[in-house]
C-alpha cells in the first residue's frame, strides 16, 4: 500500500482544530432539527448498520494495535485507515438516520436503565472528544511525524475503542425498542 504523505505544516493543525469543532457542532445542529426529512423506509435499517460499523471499527482498532505491536506497519496502516473510513461512514449514516427518524426511547427498567444512560452519555461525550485526537493521529501518521503520532494515539486509541465498543453495547441495549 502506497503511503499518502502530507506536508508538515501549521495550516493542518489549524484545519484539524476547526474540523474537530465543526463536526460535533454540525451534527448537533442537524440532530436538533425537529422536522424530519422523508428519505424513505431504507433509513430504518441504519441503526443496525451502525451497530455493524461500530463492531467492525472495534475489530480494526484492536487489529491495528496488534499489527503495530508486531512491527507490521503496512497492516497497521490498512487497519487504522479502515477504522477511520468506517468511522466516517458511521457519522454519515448516523446523521441520515436521525434526520429522517424520530429518536427511539429506551424502554429498559431497573438497574439496566442507569447503566444504559451512563454508557450512552459517556459514549456521546467521548465521541465528541475523540474527533480531535483521531484527526491529529491520522495527520501525524500521514505526515510521518511518528513521535507526535504516538503521543496522539496514547489518547486516541483508548477513547476511540471505548466509543466504538460502547456504541455496540448501546445499540444492543436499545435495539429491541426500534420499531
Secondary structure, 3 states (H helix, E strand, C coil): CCCCCCCCCHHHHHHHHHHHHHHHHHHHHHHHCCCCCCCCHHHHHHHHHHHHHHHHHHHHHHHHHHHHHCCCHHHHHHHHHHHHHHHHHHHHHHHHHHHHCCCCCCCCCCHHHHHHHHHHHHHHHHHHHHHHHHHHHHHHHHCCCHHHHHHHHHHHHHHHHHHHHHHHHHHHHHHHHCC
